[in-house]
Amino acid sequence: QVRLAESGGGLVQFGGSLRLSCAASGSILSIYTTGWYRQAPGKQRELLALCHSGGWTNVADSVKGRFTISKDNAKNMVYLQMNSLKPEDTAVYYCNYHDPAGNDYWGQGTQVTVSS
């Protein structure tokens, strides 16, 4: 079992920045993929960025150049740096942990609101 806890959301003005954090605890394997997703009201959950335990990362084209994913293995932390935020970035942001057995774990989400 893996537990995830997001933090760092809040209200930010257009063009501002936020860094989201995700603290992982529990049975964390040596091979896994973590990611950040978001879900806006009335929309499907959207993949934003992935980070593999081996080091590779991938960012969705929709936020590439503005969002960056990183991790701190020693602290079991995953981060999402978000720059040049727009009102359309307003959503609940979720951290995900995916293990080789195909299990998915989710955090409770953190709200990000970007004012125009």
VENJO-V510909 format. One line per field, one symbol per residue. ss: DSSP state (A for helix, B for strand, O for the rest). Layout:
# VENJO-V510909
ss = ???
This chain:
# VENJO-V510909
ss = OBBBBBBOOBBBBOOOOBBBBBBBBBOOOOOBBBBBBBBOOOOOOBBBBBBBOOOOBBBOOOOBOOBBBBBBAAAOBBBBBBOOOOAAAOBBBBBBBBBOOOOBBBOOOBBBBBBO
